[in-house]
Amino acid sequence: MKLLVTGGAGYIGSVVAHQLVAAGHQVEIIDDLSTGHMTNLPGAATFHRMSIHQAADIITPDAGFDGVLHFAASIEVAESVRNPEKYWYQNIEGGLALLRAIRGAGVPRLVFSSTGSLYHGDGTRPFDETAEIRPQNPYAATKATIDMMIAGECGAGRLGAVSLRYFNACGAAKLGDGRWLGERHDPESHLIPILLQTALGERESFTLYGTDYPTEDGTCRRDYVDVRDLCDAHLMALDVIEPGRHEIFNLGNGQGFSNRQVLETVKAVTGVDFPVVVGARRPGDPAVSVASNEKAHRVLGWKPTIELVGTIASAWEFHQAVHDGSAQLIRR
């Protein structure tokens, strides 16, 4: 198939783009490189450096795209609270521009990178796809809004779409040429990269926020899924899309790990016993947020295959390469 990947120079989008090329698809990529990296791009893909708002310049009736995989978005929760307008513009207006181009060109398939953070619950059981949607920040609200927009487009025409709601993507993927694709956020806000930065001495200590939650060890429990497993789900999703239908699948390991479990696994993998500071709970942090992956397993045939220790080991290799200044990983 001829496929367009938006945000294909970013973390998850680039891994998917490489997998699509390896599977024999013709791939084009849109990315403005505001957070993506040229070094992430597969050499066999056609690259367009542009904003998602300009999607109609590429997605034309004569371009012949069989599908679009949409990753282009601003993703930092704290930033979305400080600057919601950026998120309305980048995520919602950008998403609308993409959908308008898709409709105009008659593209039949769309896979959307959504988020499990839009769910709300009491933390007593895993979230399935019928869980209450109640976004707690502008970032999550933009993802929920785009999901509704996609559902409307599918109901109004022949577009078939899948929204994949992730629960904490993590880990790194090693390419055949030795390059690594991993998380490089600035500023970094995700647990595993922060722990690895601390192990590398880039941070003085790690702060464990809250140790009095009603969990097995008093720390928050979250669902983590390896980026390589996530990307497998995107290729599987392309095969189940049906015209006029919008399907939603949650992607996670289904059980979750506490912050302390992740901390101890990082220390074991790295062999570094770095300082840990115990802090107060952060406002709004639920005790437990875990996905049910039953529907993804039943319909897509998907289940995560990589254990937490393997995920952290891959991320550790990637972060060591970044720390050492590998020429293949320098942003440009």
The 8 nearest C-alpha neighbors of each residue, nearest first, counted from 0:
[[1, 24, 65, 2, 25, 64, 66, 23],
 [0, 2, 25, 64, 65, 26, 24, 66],
 [3, 1, 66, 26, 67, 64, 65, 0],
 [2, 4, 67, 27, 28, 26, 68, 5],
 [5, 3, 28, 68, 7, 67, 69, 27],
 [6, 4, 29, 69, 71, 7, 70, 28],
 [7, 5, 71, 30, 70, 8, 9, 12],
 [6, 8, 12, 13, 5, 4, 9, 28],
 [9, 7, 35, 13, 36, 39, 6, 40],
 [10, 8, 35, 12, 7, 13, 6, 11],
 [9, 11, 12, 13, 182, 181, 180, 14],
 [12, 10, 14, 13, 9, 15, 226, 230],
 [13, 11, 7, 15, 9, 14, 10, 6],
 [12, 14, 7, 16, 8, 15, 9, 11],
 [13, 15, 17, 11, 16, 12, 18, 230],
 [14, 16, 18, 12, 230, 13, 17, 19],
 [17, 15, 13, 19, 18, 14, 12, 7],
 [16, 18, 20, 14, 15, 19, 41, 21],
 [19, 17, 21, 15, 16, 20, 22, 14],
 [20, 18, 22, 16, 21, 17, 24, 15],
 [19, 21, 17, 23, 24, 22, 18, 16],
 [20, 22, 18, 23, 19, 17, 24, 16],
 [23, 21, 19, 20, 24, 18, 17, 234],
 [22, 24, 20, 21, 19, 25, 0, 18],
 [23, 25, 0, 20, 19, 22, 26, 1],
 [24, 26, 1, 0, 2, 20, 23, 27],
 [27, 25, 44, 2, 3, 1, 24, 20],
 [26, 28, 45, 3, 44, 46, 4, 2],
 [29, 27, 4, 46, 7, 3, 5, 47],
 [28, 30, 5, 47, 6, 48, 49, 46],
 [31, 29, 6, 48, 32, 49, 5, 7],
 [30, 32, 49, 48, 50, 33, 29, 35],
 [33, 31, 35, 34, 30, 36, 8, 48],
 [34, 32, 31, 35, 30, 36, 50, 9],
 [35, 33, 32, 9, 36, 184, 31, 185],
 [36, 34, 9, 32, 8, 33, 37, 30],
 [37, 35, 8, 38, 39, 330, 32, 9],
 [36, 38, 39, 40, 331, 8, 35, 330],
 [37, 39, 36, 40, 328, 327, 330, 331],
 [40, 38, 37, 8, 36, 13, 180, 41],
 [41, 39, 8, 38, 37, 42, 13, 7],
 [42, 40, 43, 44, 17, 39, 16, 20],
 [41, 43, 44, 40, 45, 17, 46, 39],
 [42, 44, 41, 45, 20, 26, 25, 40],
 [45, 43, 26, 27, 42, 41, 46, 28],
 [44, 46, 27, 28, 26, 43, 47, 42],
 [45, 47, 28, 27, 44, 29, 48, 30],
 [48, 46, 29, 49, 28, 30, 45, 27],
 [49, 47, 31, 30, 29, 46, 32, 50],
 [48, 50, 31, 30, 47, 29, 51, 53],
 [51, 49, 52, 31, 53, 30, 48, 54],
 [50, 52, 54, 53, 93, 49, 97, 71],
 [51, 53, 93, 50, 96, 54, 97, 92],
 [54, 52, 51, 55, 50, 56, 49, 96],
 [53, 55, 51, 56, 57, 52, 97, 58],
 [56, 54, 100, 58, 57, 53, 59, 97],
 [57, 55, 54, 53, 58, 59, 100, 52],
 [56, 58, 55, 54, 59, 62, 53, 47],
 [59, 57, 55, 100, 54, 56, 62, 104],
 [58, 60, 104, 62, 61, 57, 55, 56],
 [59, 61, 104, 62, 63, 105, 58, 103],
 [60, 62, 63, 59, 104, 58, 64, 57],
 [63, 61, 59, 60, 64, 58, 57, 104],
 [62, 64, 61, 65, 60, 1, 59, 106],
 [65, 63, 1, 66, 2, 62, 106, 3],
 [66, 64, 1, 0, 2, 106, 107, 63],
 [65, 67, 108, 2, 64, 109, 106, 107],
 [66, 68, 3, 109, 2, 4, 69, 108],
 [67, 69, 110, 4, 109, 111, 3, 5],
 [68, 70, 5, 111, 71, 4, 112, 67],
 [69, 71, 6, 5, 112, 12, 72, 68],
 [72, 70, 6, 5, 69, 51, 30, 73],
 [73, 71, 90, 74, 70, 89, 6, 86],
 [72, 74, 75, 86, 90, 89, 71, 138],
 [73, 75, 72, 76, 138, 79, 78, 86],
 [76, 74, 78, 77, 79, 73, 138, 188],
 [75, 77, 79, 78, 138, 74, 80, 136],
 [78, 76, 80, 79, 75, 81, 136, 82],
 [77, 79, 81, 80, 75, 76, 82, 83],
 [78, 80, 83, 82, 76, 77, 137, 81],
 [79, 81, 77, 78, 82, 83, 137, 136],
 [82, 80, 78, 79, 83, 77, 76, 84],
 [81, 83, 79, 84, 80, 85, 78, 86],
 [84, 82, 79, 86, 85, 80, 137, 81],
 [85, 83, 87, 86, 82, 88, 79, 89],
 [86, 84, 88, 83, 87, 82, 89, 79],
 [85, 87, 89, 83, 88, 84, 90, 79],
 [88, 86, 84, 91, 85, 90, 89, 83],
 [89, 87, 92, 85, 86, 90, 91, 84],
 [88, 90, 86, 93, 87, 85, 92, 91],
 [89, 91, 93, 72, 86, 94, 87, 88],
 [90, 92, 94, 87, 93, 88, 141, 89],
 [93, 91, 88, 95, 94, 90, 89, 96],
 [94, 92, 52, 96, 89, 90, 91, 95],
 [93, 95, 91, 97, 92, 96, 90, 98],
 [94, 96, 92, 98, 97, 93, 99, 91],
 [97, 95, 93, 99, 94, 52, 98, 92],
 [96, 98, 94, 100, 95, 99, 54, 101],
 [99, 97, 101, 95, 100, 96, 102, 94],
 [98, 100, 96, 102, 97, 101, 95, 103],
 [99, 101, 55, 103, 97, 98, 102, 58],
 [102, 100, 98, 106, 104, 99, 103, 105],
 [101, 103, 105, 99, 100, 104, 98, 106],
 [104, 102, 100, 101, 105, 99, 60, 59],
 [103, 105, 60, 59, 101, 102, 106, 100],
 [104, 106, 102, 103, 101, 107, 60, 158],
 [105, 107, 101, 104, 65, 66, 108, 64],
 [108, 106, 158, 159, 105, 66, 65, 157],
 [109, 107, 66, 159, 160, 106, 158, 67],
 [110, 108, 160, 67, 66, 68, 111, 159],
 [109, 111, 68, 161, 160, 162, 69, 67],
 [112, 110, 162, 69, 113, 68, 163, 161],
 [111, 113, 70, 163, 69, 162, 164, 110],
 [112, 114, 164, 163, 142, 111, 162, 165],
 [115, 113, 164, 165, 116, 117, 166, 142],
 [114, 116, 164, 166, 165, 117, 118, 249],
 [117, 115, 114, 118, 139, 134, 166, 119],
 [116, 118, 134, 139, 115, 132, 133, 114],
 [119, 117, 132, 116, 133, 131, 115, 130],
 [120, 118, 133, 131, 132, 117, 134, 130],
 [121, 119, 122, 118, 131, 130, 123, 126],
 [120, 122, 123, 119, 124, 285, 287, 286],
 [123, 121, 287, 120, 124, 288, 286, 285],
 [122, 124, 121, 287, 125, 120, 288, 286],
 [125, 123, 122, 126, 289, 121, 287, 120],
 [126, 124, 289, 290, 291, 127, 253, 288],
 [127, 125, 290, 291, 130, 289, 124, 128],
 [126, 128, 291, 129, 130, 290, 125, 249],
 [127, 129, 130, 249, 248, 247, 126, 291],
 [130, 128, 127, 131, 126, 132, 118, 247],
 [131, 129, 128, 127, 126, 118, 132, 119],
 [130, 132, 119, 118, 133, 129, 120, 117],
 [133, 131, 118, 117, 119, 134, 130, 143],
 [132, 134, 119, 118, 117, 131, 135, 140],
 [135, 133, 117, 140, 139, 136, 132, 118],
 [134, 136, 133, 139, 117, 137, 140, 116],
 [137, 135, 138, 139, 134, 140, 80, 76],
 [138, 136, 140, 79, 139, 83, 80, 141],
 [139, 137, 141, 140, 79, 136, 76, 74],
 [138, 140, 117, 142, 134, 141, 137, 136],
 [141, 139, 137, 143, 134, 138, 142, 144],
 [142, 140, 144, 138, 139, 143, 91, 90],
 [141, 143, 145, 139, 144, 140, 113, 146],
 [144, 142, 140, 146, 141, 145, 139, 147],
 [143, 145, 141, 147, 142, 146, 140, 148],
 [146, 144, 148, 142, 147, 143, 149, 141],
 [147, 145, 143, 149, 144, 148, 142, 150],
 [148, 146, 150, 144, 145, 149, 151, 143],
 [147, 149, 145, 151, 146, 150, 144, 152],
 [148, 150, 152, 146, 151, 147, 145, 153],
 [151, 149, 147, 153, 148, 152, 245, 154],
 [150, 152, 154, 148, 149, 153, 155, 147],
 [153, 151, 149, 155, 154, 150, 156, 148],
 [154, 152, 243, 158, 150, 151, 155, 156],
 [153, 155, 151, 152, 243, 156, 150, 244],
 [156, 154, 152, 153, 151, 157, 243, 158],
 [157, 155, 153, 158, 154, 243, 152, 242],
 [158, 156, 243, 242, 153, 159, 107, 155],
 [157, 159, 107, 153, 243, 242, 156, 108],
 [158, 160, 242, 243, 244, 241, 108, 240],
 [161, 159, 109, 245, 110, 108, 240, 244],
 [160, 162, 246, 110, 245, 247, 111, 163],
 [163, 161, 111, 247, 110, 113, 112, 246],
 [162, 164, 248, 113, 112, 249, 247, 111],
 [163, 165, 114, 113, 249, 115, 250, 248],
 [166, 164, 114, 250, 115, 167, 249, 163],
 [165, 167, 115, 251, 222, 223, 168, 250],
 [168, 166, 223, 165, 224, 169, 222, 221],
 [167, 169, 224, 226, 225, 223, 166, 165],
 [170, 168, 225, 226, 224, 167, 223, 310],
 [169, 171, 310, 314, 225, 313, 226, 311],
 [170, 172, 181, 314, 313, 180, 317, 226],
 [171, 173, 180, 179, 174, 227, 181, 14],
 [174, 172, 179, 178, 177, 180, 171, 175],
 [175, 173, 178, 177, 176, 179, 172, 180],
 [174, 176, 177, 173, 178, 179, 172, 17],
 [177, 175, 174, 178, 173, 179, 327, 41],
 [176, 178, 174, 175, 173, 179, 327, 172],
 [179, 177, 174, 176, 173, 327, 180, 175],
 [178, 180, 173, 172, 317, 174, 181, 177],
 [181, 179, 172, 171, 173, 39, 10, 178],
 [182, 180, 171, 10, 179, 317, 183, 170],
 [181, 183, 10, 184, 192, 171, 180, 169],
 [184, 182, 181, 185, 187, 10, 192, 34],
 [183, 185, 187, 186, 182, 34, 188, 189],
 [186, 184, 187, 183, 34, 188, 75, 182],
 [185, 187, 184, 188, 183, 75, 189, 78],
 [186, 188, 184, 185, 189, 193, 192, 183],
 [187, 189, 186, 190, 193, 184, 75, 192],
 [190, 188, 192, 191, 187, 193, 167, 184],
 [189, 191, 193, 192, 194, 188, 258, 261],
 [190, 192, 194, 193, 189, 195, 169, 311],
 [193, 191, 195, 194, 190, 189, 196, 182],
 [194, 192, 196, 190, 191, 195, 189, 197],
 [193, 195, 197, 191, 192, 196, 190, 198],
 [196, 194, 198, 192, 197, 193, 191, 199],
 [195, 197, 199, 193, 201, 198, 194, 192],
 [198, 196, 202, 200, 194, 195, 199, 201],
 [197, 199, 195, 196, 200, 271, 273, 194],
 [200, 198, 196, 197, 201, 195, 319, 322],
 [199, 201, 197, 202, 198, 196, 203, 273],
 [200, 202, 196, 199, 197, 203, 198, 195],
 [203, 201, 197, 200, 204, 196, 205, 199],
 [204, 202, 200, 197, 201, 205, 274, 273],
 [205, 203, 274, 275, 202, 197, 206, 273],
 [204, 206, 275, 276, 274, 197, 207, 194],
 [207, 205, 276, 277, 275, 208, 278, 204],
 [208, 206, 277, 278, 276, 209, 205, 275],
 [207, 209, 278, 280, 279, 206, 277, 281],
 [210, 208, 280, 279, 211, 278, 218, 207],
 [209, 211, 217, 218, 212, 208, 216, 277],
 [210, 212, 217, 209, 218, 213, 214, 216],
 [211, 213, 217, 214, 218, 286, 210, 219],
 [214, 212, 217, 211, 286, 215, 218, 216],
 [215, 213, 217, 212, 216, 218, 219, 286],
 [214, 216, 217, 213, 218, 257, 212, 220],
 [217, 215, 214, 218, 259, 210, 257, 212],
 [216, 218, 210, 212, 211, 214, 213, 215],
 [219, 217, 210, 212, 216, 258, 257, 209],
 [220, 218, 286, 257, 258, 287, 212, 221],
 [219, 221, 257, 287, 256, 255, 258, 286],
 [222, 220, 255, 288, 256, 289, 287, 257],
 [221, 223, 255, 289, 166, 251, 252, 256],
 [224, 222, 167, 166, 168, 251, 255, 252],
 [225, 223, 168, 251, 252, 169, 167, 226],
 [224, 226, 169, 228, 170, 227, 168, 310],
 [225, 227, 229, 228, 169, 168, 170, 230],
 [228, 226, 230, 229, 225, 172, 231, 14],
 [229, 227, 231, 225, 230, 226, 303, 232],
 [230, 228, 226, 232, 227, 231, 225, 224],
 [229, 231, 233, 232, 227, 15, 228, 226],
 [230, 232, 228, 234, 229, 233, 235, 227],
 [231, 233, 235, 230, 229, 234, 236, 301],
 [234, 232, 236, 230, 235, 231, 237, 229],
 [233, 235, 237, 236, 231, 232, 230, 238],
 [234, 236, 232, 233, 238, 237, 299, 231],
 [235, 237, 233, 238, 234, 239, 232, 240],
 [236, 238, 234, 235, 239, 240, 233, 110],
 [237, 239, 236, 235, 240, 234, 299, 241],
 [240, 238, 236, 237, 241, 235, 299, 298],
 [241, 239, 159, 237, 238, 160, 236, 161],
 [240, 242, 159, 244, 243, 239, 160, 158],
 [243, 241, 159, 157, 158, 244, 240, 107],
 [242, 244, 153, 157, 159, 158, 154, 156],
 [245, 243, 159, 242, 153, 241, 160, 246],
 [244, 246, 160, 161, 150, 159, 153, 247],
 [245, 247, 161, 162, 244, 160, 248, 240],
 [248, 246, 162, 161, 163, 128, 245, 249],
 [249, 247, 163, 295, 164, 162, 250, 294],
 [248, 250, 164, 292, 163, 165, 290, 128],
 [251, 249, 165, 292, 164, 166, 248, 290],
 [250, 252, 290, 224, 253, 166, 222, 292],
 [251, 253, 254, 224, 303, 222, 223, 255],
 [252, 254, 291, 290, 251, 292, 289, 255],
 [255, 253, 252, 289, 222, 256, 290, 125],
 [254, 256, 222, 221, 289, 220, 253, 223],
 [257, 255, 220, 221, 260, 222, 258, 261],
 [256, 258, 220, 260, 259, 219, 218, 221],
 [259, 257, 261, 260, 218, 219, 262, 220],
 [258, 260, 262, 257, 261, 263, 218, 216],
 [261, 259, 257, 263, 262, 258, 256, 264],
 [260, 262, 264, 258, 259, 263, 265, 257],
 [263, 261, 259, 265, 260, 264, 258, 266],
 [262, 264, 266, 260, 265, 261, 259, 267],
 [265, 263, 267, 261, 266, 262, 260, 268],
 [266, 264, 268, 262, 267, 263, 269, 261],
 [265, 267, 263, 269, 271, 264, 270, 268],
 [266, 268, 264, 270, 265, 269, 263, 271],
 [269, 267, 265, 266, 270, 264, 312, 308],
 [270, 268, 266, 271, 267, 265, 198, 315],
 [269, 271, 267, 266, 268, 272, 265, 198],
 [272, 270, 269, 266, 273, 198, 267, 268],
 [273, 271, 266, 270, 274, 198, 269, 267],
 [272, 274, 271, 198, 275, 204, 197, 205],
 [275, 273, 204, 205, 276, 272, 203, 197],
 [276, 274, 205, 204, 206, 273, 277, 207],
 [275, 277, 206, 205, 207, 278, 274, 204],
 [278, 276, 207, 206, 208, 275, 209, 279],
 [279, 277, 208, 207, 209, 206, 276, 280],
 [280, 278, 209, 208, 281, 277, 210, 207],
 [279, 281, 209, 208, 282, 278, 284, 210],
 [280, 282, 284, 283, 208, 279, 209, 278],
 [283, 281, 284, 280, 285, 279, 208, 209],
 [282, 284, 285, 281, 135, 280, 286, 136],
 [283, 285, 282, 281, 286, 280, 219, 287],
 [286, 284, 287, 283, 122, 288, 219, 121],
 [285, 287, 219, 212, 122, 220, 284, 213],
 [286, 288, 122, 220, 285, 219, 221, 289],
 [289, 287, 221, 122, 220, 222, 285, 290],
 [288, 290, 222, 125, 221, 255, 253, 126],
 [291, 289, 126, 125, 253, 251, 292, 249],
 [290, 292, 127, 253, 125, 126, 293, 249],
 [291, 293, 295, 294, 250, 249, 253, 251],
 [294, 292, 296, 295, 291, 297, 127, 253],
 [295, 293, 297, 296, 292, 298, 248, 249],
 [296, 294, 299, 292, 298, 293, 248, 297],
 [295, 297, 301, 300, 293, 294, 299, 302],
 [298, 296, 294, 295, 300, 299, 293, 301],
 [297, 299, 295, 300, 296, 294, 301, 239],
 [300, 298, 295, 301, 296, 235, 297, 236],
 [299, 301, 296, 297, 298, 295, 302, 235],
 [302, 300, 296, 299, 295, 232, 303, 297],
 [301, 303, 296, 304, 300, 295, 292, 252],
 [302, 304, 228, 305, 252, 301, 224, 251],
 [303, 305, 302, 306, 228, 225, 252, 227],
 [306, 304, 303, 309, 225, 310, 307, 228],
 [305, 307, 309, 308, 310, 304, 225, 303],
 [308, 306, 310, 309, 311, 305, 223, 225],
 [307, 309, 311, 310, 306, 312, 264, 268],
 [310, 308, 312, 306, 307, 311, 305, 313],
 [309, 311, 170, 307, 313, 308, 312, 225],
 [312, 310, 314, 308, 313, 309, 170, 315],
 [311, 313, 309, 315, 310, 314, 308, 268],
 [314, 312, 171, 316, 310, 315, 311, 170],
 [313, 315, 170, 171, 311, 317, 316, 312],
 [316, 314, 312, 318, 317, 313, 311, 319],
 [317, 315, 319, 313, 314, 318, 320, 312],
 [316, 318, 314, 320, 315, 319, 179, 321],
 [319, 317, 321, 315, 320, 316, 322, 314],
 [318, 320, 322, 316, 321, 317, 323, 315],
 [319, 321, 323, 317, 318, 322, 325, 324],
 [322, 320, 318, 324, 319, 323, 325, 328],
 [323, 321, 319, 324, 320, 318, 199, 325],
 [322, 324, 320, 321, 325, 319, 318, 326],
 [325, 323, 321, 322, 326, 320, 329, 328],
 [324, 326, 327, 328, 320, 323, 321, 329],
 [327, 325, 328, 329, 324, 321, 330, 320],
 [326, 328, 325, 329, 178, 38, 179, 324],
 [327, 329, 326, 325, 321, 330, 38, 324],
 [330, 328, 326, 327, 331, 325, 324, 321],
 [331, 329, 36, 328, 38, 37, 35, 327],
 [330, 37, 329, 36, 38, 328, 32, 35]]
